[in-house]
């Protein structure tokens, strides 16, 4: 039972990591409509920009 739970948790971890990366890339390449509301982006996320 422990090995099945470990396999499921690692698969879910990989899915959530990929989802977090996709959301981060989407946020880096877009801007907020309300300029005063746009938060400061971390320095590590600037290397994911496509332009």
PDB file with SEQRES, HELIX, SHEET and CRYST1 records, atoms N, CA, C and O in Angstrom:
SEQRES   1 A   51  UNK UNK UNK UNK UNK UNK UNK UNK UNK UNK UNK UNK UNK          
SEQRES   2 A   51  UNK UNK UNK UNK UNK UNK UNK UNK UNK UNK UNK UNK UNK          
SEQRES   3 A   51  UNK UNK UNK UNK UNK UNK UNK UNK UNK UNK UNK UNK UNK          
SEQRES   4 A   51  UNK UNK UNK UNK UNK UNK UNK UNK UNK UNK UNK UNK              
HELIX    1 AA1 UNK A    2  UNK A   28  1                                  27    
HELIX    2 AA2 UNK A   35  UNK A   37  5                                   3    
HELIX    3 AA3 UNK A   43  UNK A   48  5                                   6    
CRYST1    1.000    1.000    1.000  90.00  90.00  90.00 P 1           1          
ATOM      1  N   UNK A   1       0.819  -1.200   0.000  1.00  0.00           N  
ATOM      2  CA  UNK A   1       0.000   0.000   0.000  1.00  0.00           C  
ATOM      3  C   UNK A   1       0.857   1.255   0.000  1.00  0.00           C  
ATOM      4  O   UNK A   1       0.501   2.264  -0.609  1.00  0.00           O  
ATOM      5  N   UNK A   2       1.982   1.184   0.685  1.00  0.00           N  
ATOM      6  CA  UNK A   2       2.840   2.352   0.766  1.00  0.00           C  
ATOM      7  C   UNK A   2       3.429   2.703  -0.599  1.00  0.00           C  
ATOM      8  O   UNK A   2       3.561   3.882  -0.927  1.00  0.00           O  
ATOM      9  N   UNK A   3       3.779   1.716  -1.384  1.00  0.00           N  
ATOM     10  CA  UNK A   3       4.386   1.994  -2.676  1.00  0.00           C  
ATOM     11  C   UNK A   3       3.369   2.590  -3.654  1.00  0.00           C  
ATOM     12  O   UNK A   3       3.728   3.436  -4.473  1.00  0.00           O  
ATOM     13  N   UNK A   4       2.096   2.157  -3.579  1.00  0.00           N  
ATOM     14  CA  UNK A   4       1.066   2.724  -4.448  1.00  0.00           C  
ATOM     15  C   UNK A   4       0.813   4.179  -4.095  1.00  0.00           C  
ATOM     16  O   UNK A   4       0.646   5.018  -4.979  1.00  0.00           O  
ATOM     17  N   UNK A   5       0.784   4.475  -2.811  1.00  0.00           N  
ATOM     18  CA  UNK A   5       0.573   5.856  -2.368  1.00  0.00           C  
ATOM     19  C   UNK A   5       1.738   6.733  -2.786  1.00  0.00           C  
ATOM     20  O   UNK A   5       1.550   7.887  -3.170  1.00  0.00           O  
ATOM     21  N   UNK A   6       2.939   6.186  -2.712  1.00  0.00           N  
ATOM     22  CA  UNK A   6       4.121   6.942  -3.138  1.00  0.00           C  
ATOM     23  C   UNK A   6       4.081   7.218  -4.630  1.00  0.00           C  
ATOM     24  O   UNK A   6       4.417   8.322  -5.058  1.00  0.00           O  
ATOM     25  N   UNK A   7       3.678   6.243  -5.431  1.00  0.00           N  
ATOM     26  CA  UNK A   7       3.585   6.432  -6.877  1.00  0.00           C  
ATOM     27  C   UNK A   7       2.545   7.483  -7.235  1.00  0.00           C  
ATOM     28  O   UNK A   7       2.772   8.316  -8.113  1.00  0.00           O  
ATOM     29  N   UNK A   8       1.411   7.442  -6.558  1.00  0.00           N  
ATOM     30  CA  UNK A   8       0.354   8.419  -6.825  1.00  0.00           C  
ATOM     31  C   UNK A   8       0.814   9.819  -6.437  1.00  0.00           C  
ATOM     32  O   UNK A   8       0.579  10.777  -7.173  1.00  0.00           O  
ATOM     33  N   UNK A   9       1.465   9.942  -5.290  1.00  0.00           N  
ATOM     34  CA  UNK A   9       1.895  11.268  -4.845  1.00  0.00           C  
ATOM     35  C   UNK A   9       2.980  11.840  -5.744  1.00  0.00           C  
ATOM     36  O   UNK A   9       3.006  13.048  -5.977  1.00  0.00           O  
ATOM     37  N   UNK A  10       3.882  10.995  -6.259  1.00  0.00           N  
ATOM     38  CA  UNK A  10       4.907  11.509  -7.159  1.00  0.00           C  
ATOM     39  C   UNK A  10       4.309  11.921  -8.500  1.00  0.00           C  
ATOM     40  O   UNK A  10       4.738  12.912  -9.090  1.00  0.00           O  
ATOM     41  N   UNK A  11       3.330  11.174  -8.981  1.00  0.00           N  
ATOM     42  CA  UNK A  11       2.664  11.561 -10.233  1.00  0.00           C  
ATOM     43  C   UNK A  11       1.923  12.885 -10.072  1.00  0.00           C  
ATOM     44  O   UNK A  11       1.992  13.753 -10.942  1.00  0.00           O  
ATOM     45  N   UNK A  12       1.220  13.030  -8.962  1.00  0.00           N  
ATOM     46  CA  UNK A  12       0.511  14.283  -8.711  1.00  0.00           C  
ATOM     47  C   UNK A  12       1.494  15.438  -8.539  1.00  0.00           C  
ATOM     48  O   UNK A  12       1.221  16.556  -8.977  1.00  0.00           O  
ATOM     49  N   UNK A  13       2.608  15.180  -7.918  1.00  0.00           N  
ATOM     50  CA  UNK A  13       3.636  16.208  -7.762  1.00  0.00           C  
ATOM     51  C   UNK A  13       4.167  16.679  -9.100  1.00  0.00           C  
ATOM     52  O   UNK A  13       4.385  17.874  -9.299  1.00  0.00           O  
ATOM     53  N   UNK A  14       4.377  15.753 -10.014  1.00  0.00           N  
ATOM     54  CA  UNK A  14       4.856  16.115 -11.347  1.00  0.00           C  
ATOM     55  C   UNK A  14       3.811  16.934 -12.105  1.00  0.00           C  
ATOM     56  O   UNK A  14       4.149  17.886 -12.808  1.00  0.00           O  
ATOM     57  N   UNK A  15       2.546  16.558 -11.957  1.00  0.00           N  
ATOM     58  CA  UNK A  15       1.470  17.281 -12.632  1.00  0.00           C  
ATOM     59  C   UNK A  15       1.368  18.697 -12.088  1.00  0.00           C  
ATOM     60  O   UNK A  15       1.244  19.652 -12.856  1.00  0.00           O  
ATOM     61  N   UNK A  16       1.419  18.839 -10.761  1.00  0.00           N  
ATOM     62  CA  UNK A  16       1.327  20.174 -10.166  1.00  0.00           C  
ATOM     63  C   UNK A  16       2.540  21.025 -10.504  1.00  0.00           C  
ATOM     64  O   UNK A  16       2.408  22.236 -10.678  1.00  0.00           O  
ATOM     65  N   UNK A  17       3.713  20.425 -10.600  1.00  0.00           N  
ATOM     66  CA  UNK A  17       4.912  21.175 -10.984  1.00  0.00           C  
ATOM     67  C   UNK A  17       4.798  21.677 -12.417  1.00  0.00           C  
ATOM     68  O   UNK A  17       5.159  22.818 -12.706  1.00  0.00           O  
ATOM     69  N   UNK A  18       4.302  20.839 -13.310  1.00  0.00           N  
ATOM     70  CA  UNK A  18       4.126  21.260 -14.706  1.00  0.00           C  
ATOM     71  C   UNK A  18       3.068  22.353 -14.812  1.00  0.00           C  
ATOM     72  O   UNK A  18       3.225  23.297 -15.585  1.00  0.00           O  
ATOM     73  N   UNK A  19       2.002  22.230 -14.046  1.00  0.00           N  
ATOM     74  CA  UNK A  19       0.960  23.250 -14.042  1.00  0.00           C  
ATOM     75  C   UNK A  19       1.494  24.576 -13.502  1.00  0.00           C  
ATOM     76  O   UNK A  19       1.186  25.636 -14.047  1.00  0.00           O  
ATOM     77  N   UNK A  20       2.281  24.523 -12.446  1.00  0.00           N  
ATOM     78  CA  UNK A  20       2.862  25.745 -11.885  1.00  0.00           C  
ATOM     79  C   UNK A  20       3.803  26.408 -12.885  1.00  0.00           C  
ATOM     80  O   UNK A  20       3.825  27.634 -12.994  1.00  0.00           O  
ATOM     81  N   UNK A  21       4.575  25.614 -13.612  1.00  0.00           N  
ATOM     82  CA  UNK A  21       5.476  26.175 -14.624  1.00  0.00           C  
ATOM     83  C   UNK A  21       4.684  26.817 -15.753  1.00  0.00           C  
ATOM     84  O   UNK A  21       5.063  27.885 -16.234  1.00  0.00           O  
ATOM     85  N   UNK A  22       3.601  26.196 -16.185  1.00  0.00           N  
ATOM     86  CA  UNK A  22       2.778  26.761 -17.260  1.00  0.00           C  
ATOM     87  C   UNK A  22       2.136  28.071 -16.821  1.00  0.00           C  
ATOM     88  O   UNK A  22       2.081  29.023 -17.599  1.00  0.00           O  
ATOM     89  N   UNK A  23       1.654  28.130 -15.593  1.00  0.00           N  
ATOM     90  CA  UNK A  23       1.047  29.365 -15.089  1.00  0.00           C  
ATOM     91  C   UNK A  23       2.099  30.464 -14.964  1.00  0.00           C  
ATOM     92  O   UNK A  23       1.823  31.619 -15.285  1.00  0.00           O  
ATOM     93  N   UNK A  24       3.287  30.123 -14.508  1.00  0.00           N  
ATOM     94  CA  UNK A  24       4.357  31.108 -14.379  1.00  0.00           C  
ATOM     95  C   UNK A  24       4.758  31.660 -15.743  1.00  0.00           C  
ATOM     96  O   UNK A  24       4.936  32.869 -15.888  1.00  0.00           O  
ATOM     97  N   UNK A  25       4.900  30.801 -16.734  1.00  0.00           N  
ATOM     98  CA  UNK A  25       5.262  31.263 -18.081  1.00  0.00           C  
ATOM     99  C   UNK A  25       4.163  32.144 -18.647  1.00  0.00           C  
ATOM    100  O   UNK A  25       4.448  33.148 -19.299  1.00  0.00           O  
ATOM    101  N   UNK A  26       2.919  31.782 -18.407  1.00  0.00           N  
ATOM    102  CA  UNK A  26       1.800  32.596 -18.873  1.00  0.00           C  
ATOM    103  C   UNK A  26       1.811  33.971 -18.216  1.00  0.00           C  
ATOM    104  O   UNK A  26       1.562  34.976 -18.883  1.00  0.00           O  
ATOM    105  N   UNK A  27       2.093  34.027 -16.925  1.00  0.00           N  
ATOM    106  CA  UNK A  27       2.107  35.298 -16.215  1.00  0.00           C  
ATOM    107  C   UNK A  27       3.296  36.170 -16.592  1.00  0.00           C  
ATOM    108  O   UNK A  27       3.174  37.395 -16.610  1.00  0.00           O  
ATOM    109  N   UNK A  28       4.422  35.578 -16.888  1.00  0.00           N  
ATOM    110  CA  UNK A  28       5.605  36.347 -17.255  1.00  0.00           C  
ATOM    111  C   UNK A  28       5.405  37.022 -18.600  1.00  0.00           C  
ATOM    112  O   UNK A  28       5.864  38.145 -18.809  1.00  0.00           O  
ATOM    113  N   UNK A  29       4.730  36.349 -19.506  1.00  0.00           N  
ATOM    114  CA  UNK A  29       4.581  36.878 -20.857  1.00  0.00           C  
ATOM    115  C   UNK A  29       3.346  37.749 -21.037  1.00  0.00           C  
ATOM    116  O   UNK A  29       3.019  38.114 -22.166  1.00  0.00           O  
ATOM    117  N   UNK A  30       2.664  38.084 -19.977  1.00  0.00           N  
ATOM    118  CA  UNK A  30       1.513  38.972 -20.085  1.00  0.00           C  
ATOM    119  C   UNK A  30       1.621  40.067 -19.032  1.00  0.00           C  
ATOM    120  O   UNK A  30       2.372  39.954 -18.063  1.00  0.00           O  
ATOM    121  N   UNK A  31       0.857  41.120 -19.246  1.00  0.00           N  
ATOM    122  CA  UNK A  31       0.851  42.213 -18.282  1.00  0.00           C  
ATOM    123  C   UNK A  31      -0.561  42.430 -17.774  1.00  0.00           C  
ATOM    124  O   UNK A  31      -1.535  42.005 -18.395  1.00  0.00           O  
ATOM    125  N   UNK A  32      -0.654  43.082 -16.664  1.00  0.00           N  
ATOM    126  CA  UNK A  32      -1.945  43.369 -16.055  1.00  0.00           C  
ATOM    127  C   UNK A  32      -2.547  44.598 -16.734  1.00  0.00           C  
ATOM    128  O   UNK A  32      -1.823  45.523 -17.102  1.00  0.00           O  
ATOM    129  N   UNK A  33      -3.856  44.607 -16.896  1.00  0.00           N  
ATOM    130  CA  UNK A  33      -4.538  45.747 -17.511  1.00  0.00           C  
ATOM    131  C   UNK A  33      -4.418  46.969 -16.604  1.00  0.00           C  
ATOM    132  O   UNK A  33      -4.241  48.088 -17.084  1.00  0.00           O  
ATOM    133  N   UNK A  34      -4.512  46.758 -15.327  1.00  0.00           N  
ATOM    134  CA  UNK A  34      -4.388  47.842 -14.357  1.00  0.00           C  
ATOM    135  C   UNK A  34      -2.937  47.904 -13.908  1.00  0.00           C  
ATOM    136  O   UNK A  34      -2.506  47.104 -13.077  1.00  0.00           O  
ATOM    137  N   UNK A  35      -2.190  48.843 -14.448  1.00  0.00           N  
ATOM    138  CA  UNK A  35      -0.748  48.932 -14.211  1.00  0.00           C  
ATOM    139  C   UNK A  35      -0.434  49.084 -12.722  1.00  0.00           C  
ATOM    140  O   UNK A  35       0.556  48.529 -12.244  1.00  0.00           O  
ATOM    141  N   UNK A  36      -1.249  49.814 -11.995  1.00  0.00           N  
ATOM    142  CA  UNK A  36      -0.957  50.018 -10.578  1.00  0.00           C  
ATOM    143  C   UNK A  36      -1.141  48.739  -9.764  1.00  0.00           C  
ATOM    144  O   UNK A  36      -0.641  48.650  -8.643  1.00  0.00           O  
ATOM    145  N   UNK A  37      -1.842  47.758 -10.304  1.00  0.00           N  
ATOM    146  CA  UNK A  37      -2.088  46.510  -9.570  1.00  0.00           C  
ATOM    147  C   UNK A  37      -1.063  45.426  -9.896  1.00  0.00           C  
ATOM    148  O   UNK A  37      -1.008  44.411  -9.202  1.00  0.00           O  
ATOM    149  N   UNK A  38      -0.254  45.617 -10.931  1.00  0.00           N  
ATOM    150  CA  UNK A  38       0.670  44.567 -11.357  1.00  0.00           C  
ATOM    151  C   UNK A  38       1.780  44.384 -10.326  1.00  0.00           C  
ATOM    152  O   UNK A  38       2.516  45.330 -10.044  1.00  0.00           O  
ATOM    153  N   UNK A  39       1.916  43.174  -9.753  1.00  0.00           N  
ATOM    154  CA  UNK A  39       2.947  42.931  -8.744  1.00  0.00           C  
ATOM    155  C   UNK A  39       4.333  42.815  -9.378  1.00  0.00           C  
ATOM    156  O   UNK A  39       4.459  42.610 -10.586  1.00  0.00           O  
ATOM    157  N   UNK A  40       5.344  42.944  -8.572  1.00  0.00           N  
ATOM    158  CA  UNK A  40       6.721  42.819  -9.030  1.00  0.00           C  
ATOM    159  C   UNK A  40       7.046  41.341  -9.250  1.00  0.00           C  
ATOM    160  O   UNK A  40       6.757  40.507  -8.392  1.00  0.00           O  
ATOM    161  N   UNK A  41       7.645  41.016 -10.396  1.00  0.00           N  
ATOM    162  CA  UNK A  41       7.976  39.627 -10.720  1.00  0.00           C  
ATOM    163  C   UNK A  41       9.338  39.267 -10.122  1.00  0.00           C  
ATOM    164  O   UNK A  41      10.225  40.118 -10.062  1.00  0.00           O  
ATOM    165  N   UNK A  42       9.518  38.017  -9.677  1.00  0.00           N  
ATOM    166  CA  UNK A  42      10.812  37.574  -9.161  1.00  0.00           C  
ATOM    167  C   UNK A  42      11.864  37.554 -10.274  1.00  0.00           C  
ATOM    168  O   UNK A  42      11.533  37.425 -11.452  1.00  0.00           O  
ATOM    169  N   UNK A  43      13.103  37.680  -9.893  1.00  0.00           N  
ATOM    170  CA  UNK A  43      14.196  37.721 -10.870  1.00  0.00           C  
ATOM    171  C   UNK A  43      14.336  36.399 -11.617  1.00  0.00           C  
ATOM    172  O   UNK A  43      14.720  36.387 -12.787  1.00  0.00           O  
ATOM    173  N   UNK A  44      14.026  35.276 -10.947  1.00  0.00           N  
ATOM    174  CA  UNK A  44      14.157  33.974 -11.596  1.00  0.00           C  
ATOM    175  C   UNK A  44      13.151  33.778 -12.727  1.00  0.00           C  
ATOM    176  O   UNK A  44      13.414  33.029 -13.668  1.00  0.00           O  
ATOM    177  N   UNK A  45      12.018  34.437 -12.640  1.00  0.00           N  
ATOM    178  CA  UNK A  45      10.997  34.246 -13.669  1.00  0.00           C  
ATOM    179  C   UNK A  45      11.279  35.080 -14.916  1.00  0.00           C  
ATOM    180  O   UNK A  45      10.655  34.853 -15.953  1.00  0.00           O  
ATOM    181  N   UNK A  46      12.199  36.034 -14.842  1.00  0.00           N  
ATOM    182  CA  UNK A  46      12.505  36.867 -16.010  1.00  0.00           C  
ATOM    183  C   UNK A  46      13.199  36.079 -17.114  1.00  0.00           C  
ATOM    184  O   UNK A  46      13.136  36.467 -18.280  1.00  0.00           O  
ATOM    185  N   UNK A  47      13.862  34.974 -16.762  1.00  0.00           N  
ATOM    186  CA  UNK A  47      14.528  34.176 -17.799  1.00  0.00           C  
ATOM    187  C   UNK A  47      13.527  33.326 -18.589  1.00  0.00           C  
ATOM    188  O   UNK A  47      13.910  32.706 -19.581  1.00  0.00           O  
ATOM    189  N   UNK A  48      12.268  33.282 -18.179  1.00  0.00           N  
ATOM    190  CA  UNK A  48      11.230  32.543 -18.906  1.00  0.00           C  
ATOM    191  C   UNK A  48      10.517  33.381 -19.940  1.00  0.00           C  
ATOM    192  O   UNK A  48       9.649  32.876 -20.652  1.00  0.00           O  
ATOM    193  N   UNK A  49      10.870  34.674 -20.043  1.00  0.00           N  
ATOM    194  CA  UNK A  49      10.195  35.554 -20.998  1.00  0.00           C  
ATOM    195  C   UNK A  49      10.516  35.154 -22.425  1.00  0.00           C  
ATOM    196  O   UNK A  49      11.619  34.692 -22.717  1.00  0.00           O  
ATOM    197  N   UNK A  50       9.555  35.332 -23.308  1.00  0.00           N  
ATOM    198  CA  UNK A  50       9.737  34.949 -24.708  1.00  0.00           C  
ATOM    199  C   UNK A  50       9.987  36.146 -25.614  1.00  0.00           C  
ATOM    200  O   UNK A  50      10.212  35.960 -26.810  1.00  0.00           O  
ATOM    201  N   UNK A  51       9.957  37.358 -25.093  1.00  0.00           N  
ATOM    202  CA  UNK A  51      10.194  38.527 -25.936  1.00  0.00           C  
ATOM    203  C   UNK A  51      11.313  39.354 -25.384  1.00  0.00           C  
ATOM    204  O   UNK A  51      11.661  40.385 -25.959  1.00  0.00           O  
TER     205      UNK A  51                                                      
END                                                                             
